[in-house]
Amino acid sequence: MTSVYLIRHGQTTWNKEEIFRGRTDISLNEVGLREAELVGEYLKEKDIHAIYSSPLSRAMETARRIAQFFNLKVQFLEGITDMSFGKWEGRPLKEVQINDRELYRQWREQPHLVRLPGGESLDEVRARAMAALKEVIQYHHGKNIVLVSHRVVNKVIICGILEIDNSHFWQIGQDNAAINLIKFKEGKYILSLLNETCHLKFLKEERLKIDF
């Protein structure tokens, strides 16, 4: 059996201010750095064999904080980089809600049908992310691995392993620095843990309570 700890990166200023990130390279803020450290504390008793990350700084910084507990080098995995939000990147949520009212409504109600101008669709993100997941599972058969990625990517991977379509995107929670556990056994995926945040309880009100 192969176990994959799928982690969302820690908090950034743009998470807190509700600004669309996508491929824009934003670093963790102080809370995010502490969250990443706490993920490492949670995992430190696990026998982790490899750590992969999206190449974006917020994911890499999270992965490196985890890696220090295992003396492992973080490896880039392009397939789990964040969704390209196209013209929404760098724009506040409130601005998008006003200026792109109809497209944003569709994003909330029918996310699987949206292709953002200059960006990606959820189906495109899912195809590359699932391919990356399968690749690392094949390479590390029977091992325990960590993947550090992003809210959108994690959600569509979870839809993928559950064999449900991307219309269920908003039914899956992914907090900053949340831990998910995916097991692969006899050709089947098993979701053993979803959006675990118990390791962050000491941060209390510093943590975000929004899905952004």
VEXLUMTOR-786362 format. One record per residue (C-alpha): residue number from 0; x, y, z. Coordinates in Angstrom, 1 decimal. Layout:
REM VEXLUMTOR-786362
{k NUM | X X | Y Y | Z Z} .
...
END
This chain:
REM VEXLUMTOR-786362
{k 0 | X 0.0 | Y 0.0 | Z 0.0} .
{k 1 | X 1.2 | Y 3.5 | Z -0.9} .
{k 2 | X 0.2 | Y 6.4 | Z 1.3} .
{k 3 | X 0.1 | Y 10.0 | Z 0.0} .
{k 4 | X -0.1 | Y 12.9 | Z 2.5} .
{k 5 | X -1.7 | Y 15.6 | Z 0.4} .
{k 6 | X -1.1 | Y 19.0 | Z 2.0} .
{k 7 | X -2.3 | Y 22.5 | Z 1.2} .
{k 8 | X 0.3 | Y 25.2 | Z 1.6} .
{k 9 | X 0.2 | Y 27.6 | Z 4.6} .
{k 10 | X -1.4 | Y 31.0 | Z 4.8} .
{k 11 | X -0.3 | Y 33.9 | Z 2.6} .
{k 12 | X -1.2 | Y 37.6 | Z 2.8} .
{k 13 | X -3.3 | Y 37.1 | Z -0.4} .
{k 14 | X -5.3 | Y 34.3 | Z 1.3} .
{k 15 | X -6.0 | Y 36.6 | Z 4.2} .
{k 16 | X -7.0 | Y 39.6 | Z 2.0} .
{k 17 | X -9.0 | Y 37.3 | Z -0.4} .
{k 18 | X -6.9 | Y 38.0 | Z -3.5} .
{k 19 | X -6.8 | Y 35.5 | Z -6.3} .
{k 20 | X -3.3 | Y 33.9 | Z -6.5} .
{k 21 | X -3.0 | Y 31.3 | Z -9.3} .
{k 22 | X 0.5 | Y 31.3 | Z -10.8} .
{k 23 | X 1.4 | Y 34.5 | Z -9.1} .
{k 24 | X 4.3 | Y 33.6 | Z -6.8} .
{k 25 | X 3.3 | Y 34.7 | Z -3.2} .
{k 26 | X 5.3 | Y 33.7 | Z -0.1} .
{k 27 | X 3.9 | Y 32.5 | Z 3.1} .
{k 28 | X 3.2 | Y 35.1 | Z 5.8} .
{k 29 | X 4.2 | Y 34.6 | Z 9.5} .
{k 30 | X 1.1 | Y 32.6 | Z 10.2} .
{k 31 | X 1.7 | Y 30.4 | Z 7.2} .
{k 32 | X 5.3 | Y 29.7 | Z 8.3} .
{k 33 | X 4.0 | Y 28.5 | Z 11.7} .
{k 34 | X 1.3 | Y 26.4 | Z 10.1} .
{k 35 | X 3.9 | Y 24.7 | Z 7.9} .
{k 36 | X 6.0 | Y 24.0 | Z 11.0} .
{k 37 | X 3.0 | Y 22.4 | Z 12.6} .
{k 38 | X 2.4 | Y 20.2 | Z 9.6} .
{k 39 | X 5.9 | Y 18.9 | Z 10.0} .
{k 40 | X 5.3 | Y 18.3 | Z 13.7} .
{k 41 | X 2.2 | Y 16.3 | Z 12.9} .
{k 42 | X 4.0 | Y 14.1 | Z 10.4} .
{k 43 | X 7.4 | Y 13.7 | Z 12.1} .
{k 44 | X 6.6 | Y 10.3 | Z 13.5} .
{k 45 | X 5.6 | Y 9.0 | Z 10.1} .
{k 46 | X 8.1 | Y 7.1 | Z 7.9} .
{k 47 | X 8.2 | Y 9.6 | Z 5.0} .
{k 48 | X 10.3 | Y 8.6 | Z 2.0} .
{k 49 | X 9.8 | Y 11.5 | Z -0.4} .
{k 50 | X 8.4 | Y 15.1 | Z -0.4} .
{k 51 | X 7.2 | Y 16.8 | Z -3.6} .
{k 52 | X 5.9 | Y 20.3 | Z -4.0} .
{k 53 | X 4.4 | Y 22.6 | Z -6.5} .
{k 54 | X 7.2 | Y 24.9 | Z -7.7} .
{k 55 | X 5.4 | Y 28.1 | Z -6.4} .
{k 56 | X 7.0 | Y 29.6 | Z -3.3} .
{k 57 | X 4.1 | Y 29.2 | Z -0.9} .
{k 58 | X 4.1 | Y 25.5 | Z -1.5} .
{k 59 | X 7.9 | Y 25.1 | Z -1.5} .
{k 60 | X 8.2 | Y 27.0 | Z 1.7} .
{k 61 | X 5.6 | Y 24.8 | Z 3.3} .
{k 62 | X 7.3 | Y 21.6 | Z 1.9} .
{k 63 | X 10.8 | Y 22.7 | Z 3.2} .
{k 64 | X 9.4 | Y 23.3 | Z 6.7} .
{k 65 | X 8.1 | Y 19.7 | Z 6.6} .
{k 66 | X 11.3 | Y 18.3 | Z 5.0} .
{k 67 | X 13.5 | Y 19.5 | Z 7.9} .
{k 68 | X 11.9 | Y 16.9 | Z 10.1} .
{k 69 | X 13.0 | Y 14.1 | Z 7.8} .
{k 70 | X 16.3 | Y 15.3 | Z 6.3} .
{k 71 | X 14.8 | Y 15.1 | Z 2.8} .
{k 72 | X 15.2 | Y 17.3 | Z -0.2} .
{k 73 | X 12.0 | Y 18.7 | Z -1.6} .
{k 74 | X 11.4 | Y 17.8 | Z -5.3} .
{k 75 | X 9.5 | Y 20.0 | Z -7.8} .
{k 76 | X 6.3 | Y 18.5 | Z -9.3} .
{k 77 | X 5.0 | Y 20.7 | Z -12.1} .
{k 78 | X 1.7 | Y 18.8 | Z -12.4} .
{k 79 | X 0.5 | Y 20.0 | Z -9.0} .
{k 80 | X 1.2 | Y 23.7 | Z -9.5} .
{k 81 | X -1.7 | Y 26.0 | Z -8.8} .
{k 82 | X -4.5 | Y 26.6 | Z -11.3} .
{k 83 | X -4.0 | Y 29.5 | Z -13.7} .
{k 84 | X -6.7 | Y 32.0 | Z -12.9} .
{k 85 | X -5.9 | Y 34.1 | Z -15.9} .
{k 86 | X -7.2 | Y 37.7 | Z -15.7} .
{k 87 | X -8.4 | Y 37.1 | Z -12.1} .
{k 88 | X -4.9 | Y 36.7 | Z -10.7} .
{k 89 | X -3.9 | Y 39.5 | Z -8.4} .
{k 90 | X -7.5 | Y 40.8 | Z -8.2} .
{k 91 | X -9.5 | Y 41.0 | Z -4.9} .
{k 92 | X -12.5 | Y 38.7 | Z -4.6} .
{k 93 | X -14.8 | Y 41.7 | Z -4.1} .
{k 94 | X -13.7 | Y 43.3 | Z -7.3} .
{k 95 | X -14.2 | Y 40.1 | Z -9.3} .
{k 96 | X -17.7 | Y 39.7 | Z -7.8} .
{k 97 | X -18.7 | Y 43.2 | Z -9.0} .
{k 98 | X -16.9 | Y 43.5 | Z -12.4} .
{k 99 | X -17.2 | Y 39.8 | Z -13.5} .
{k 100 | X -20.5 | Y 39.2 | Z -11.9} .
{k 101 | X -21.8 | Y 36.6 | Z -14.3} .
{k 102 | X -18.6 | Y 34.6 | Z -14.7} .
{k 103 | X -18.1 | Y 34.6 | Z -10.9} .
{k 104 | X -21.7 | Y 33.4 | Z -10.5} .
{k 105 | X -21.0 | Y 30.5 | Z -12.8} .
{k 106 | X -17.7 | Y 29.8 | Z -11.0} .
{k 107 | X -19.7 | Y 29.4 | Z -7.7} .
{k 108 | X -22.6 | Y 27.5 | Z -9.2} .
{k 109 | X -21.1 | Y 25.5 | Z -12.1} .
{k 110 | X -17.3 | Y 25.5 | Z -11.6} .
{k 111 | X -16.8 | Y 22.5 | Z -13.8} .
{k 112 | X -18.0 | Y 24.5 | Z -16.8} .
{k 113 | X -15.8 | Y 27.5 | Z -16.3} .
{k 114 | X -12.7 | Y 28.3 | Z -18.3} .
{k 115 | X -11.3 | Y 31.6 | Z -17.0} .
{k 116 | X -10.0 | Y 34.0 | Z -19.6} .
{k 117 | X -6.3 | Y 33.5 | Z -20.0} .
{k 118 | X -6.5 | Y 30.6 | Z -17.5} .
{k 119 | X -7.3 | Y 27.0 | Z -17.0} .
{k 120 | X -10.4 | Y 24.9 | Z -16.5} .
{k 121 | X -10.8 | Y 22.5 | Z -13.6} .
{k 122 | X -10.7 | Y 19.6 | Z -16.0} .
{k 123 | X -7.3 | Y 20.7 | Z -17.3} .
{k 124 | X -6.0 | Y 21.0 | Z -13.7} .
{k 125 | X -7.4 | Y 17.6 | Z -12.8} .
{k 126 | X -5.8 | Y 15.9 | Z -15.8} .
{k 127 | X -2.3 | Y 17.1 | Z -15.0} .
{k 128 | X -2.6 | Y 16.7 | Z -11.3} .
{k 129 | X -4.0 | Y 13.1 | Z -11.5} .
{k 130 | X -1.2 | Y 12.2 | Z -13.9} .
{k 131 | X 1.4 | Y 13.6 | Z -11.4} .
{k 132 | X -0.2 | Y 11.7 | Z -8.6} .
{k 133 | X -0.1 | Y 8.4 | Z -10.5} .
{k 134 | X 3.5 | Y 9.0 | Z -11.5} .
{k 135 | X 4.8 | Y 9.5 | Z -7.9} .
{k 136 | X 2.7 | Y 6.5 | Z -6.7} .
{k 137 | X 4.2 | Y 4.3 | Z -9.3} .
{k 138 | X 7.7 | Y 5.5 | Z -8.5} .
{k 139 | X 7.3 | Y 5.1 | Z -4.8} .
{k 140 | X 5.2 | Y 2.0 | Z -4.7} .
{k 141 | X 4.6 | Y 0.8 | Z -1.1} .
{k 142 | X 6.1 | Y 4.0 | Z 0.4} .
{k 143 | X 4.8 | Y 7.1 | Z 2.2} .
{k 144 | X 5.1 | Y 10.3 | Z 0.4} .
{k 145 | X 4.1 | Y 14.0 | Z 0.8} .
{k 146 | X 2.7 | Y 16.3 | Z -1.8} .
{k 147 | X 2.3 | Y 20.0 | Z -1.1} .
{k 148 | X 0.0 | Y 21.8 | Z -3.4} .
{k 149 | X -2.9 | Y 24.3 | Z -3.5} .
{k 150 | X -6.6 | Y 24.5 | Z -2.7} .
{k 151 | X -7.9 | Y 24.0 | Z -6.3} .
{k 152 | X -5.4 | Y 21.2 | Z -7.1} .
{k 153 | X -6.2 | Y 19.3 | Z -3.9} .
{k 154 | X -9.9 | Y 19.6 | Z -4.4} .
{k 155 | X -9.8 | Y 18.2 | Z -8.0} .
{k 156 | X -7.4 | Y 15.4 | Z -6.9} .
{k 157 | X -9.9 | Y 14.4 | Z -4.2} .
{k 158 | X -12.7 | Y 14.5 | Z -6.8} .
{k 159 | X -10.5 | Y 12.4 | Z -9.0} .
{k 160 | X -9.7 | Y 9.7 | Z -6.5} .
{k 161 | X -13.4 | Y 9.5 | Z -5.5} .
{k 162 | X -14.4 | Y 9.3 | Z -9.2} .
{k 163 | X -16.8 | Y 12.2 | Z -9.0} .
{k 164 | X -16.9 | Y 15.0 | Z -11.4} .
{k 165 | X -15.7 | Y 18.5 | Z -10.8} .
{k 166 | X -19.2 | Y 19.9 | Z -10.2} .
{k 167 | X -18.6 | Y 18.7 | Z -6.6} .
{k 168 | X -15.6 | Y 21.1 | Z -6.2} .
{k 169 | X -17.3 | Y 23.4 | Z -3.6} .
{k 170 | X -18.4 | Y 20.4 | Z -1.5} .
{k 171 | X -14.8 | Y 19.7 | Z -0.5} .
{k 172 | X -13.1 | Y 21.8 | Z 2.1} .
{k 173 | X -9.3 | Y 22.6 | Z 2.0} .
{k 174 | X -8.1 | Y 24.9 | Z 4.7} .
{k 175 | X -4.6 | Y 26.4 | Z 4.7} .
{k 176 | X -2.0 | Y 23.8 | Z 5.9} .
{k 177 | X -4.7 | Y 21.1 | Z 5.9} .
{k 178 | X -3.7 | Y 17.4 | Z 5.7} .
{k 179 | X -5.4 | Y 14.8 | Z 3.5} .
{k 180 | X -4.4 | Y 11.1 | Z 3.4} .
{k 181 | X -4.8 | Y 9.1 | Z 0.2} .
{k 182 | X -4.0 | Y 5.4 | Z 0.2} .
{k 183 | X -3.5 | Y 3.4 | Z -2.9} .
{k 184 | X -4.1 | Y -0.3 | Z -2.6} .
{k 185 | X -4.7 | Y -3.0 | Z -5.2} .
{k 186 | X -5.3 | Y -0.5 | Z -7.9} .
{k 187 | X -7.8 | Y 1.5 | Z -5.9} .
{k 188 | X -7.7 | Y 4.9 | Z -4.1} .
{k 189 | X -8.9 | Y 5.2 | Z -0.5} .
{k 190 | X -9.5 | Y 8.6 | Z 1.1} .
{k 191 | X -8.5 | Y 8.0 | Z 4.7} .
{k 192 | X -8.3 | Y 11.6 | Z 5.9} .
{k 193 | X -9.8 | Y 14.9 | Z 4.6} .
{k 194 | X -9.0 | Y 18.5 | Z 5.5} .
{k 195 | X -7.4 | Y 17.6 | Z 8.9} .
{k 196 | X -6.5 | Y 20.7 | Z 10.9} .
{k 197 | X -6.2 | Y 19.5 | Z 14.5} .
{k 198 | X -2.5 | Y 20.3 | Z 14.4} .
{k 199 | X -3.3 | Y 24.0 | Z 13.9} .
{k 200 | X -5.6 | Y 24.3 | Z 17.0} .
{k 201 | X -3.0 | Y 26.4 | Z 18.9} .
{k 202 | X -3.2 | Y 29.2 | Z 16.3} .
{k 203 | X -6.9 | Y 29.8 | Z 17.1} .
{k 204 | X -8.1 | Y 33.1 | Z 15.7} .
{k 205 | X -4.9 | Y 33.6 | Z 13.6} .
{k 206 | X -6.1 | Y 30.9 | Z 11.2} .
{k 207 | X -8.5 | Y 31.8 | Z 8.4} .
{k 208 | X -12.1 | Y 30.6 | Z 8.6} .
{k 209 | X -12.8 | Y 31.2 | Z 4.9} .
{k 210 | X -12.5 | Y 28.9 | Z 1.9} .
{k 211 | X -10.1 | Y 31.0 | Z -0.1} .
END
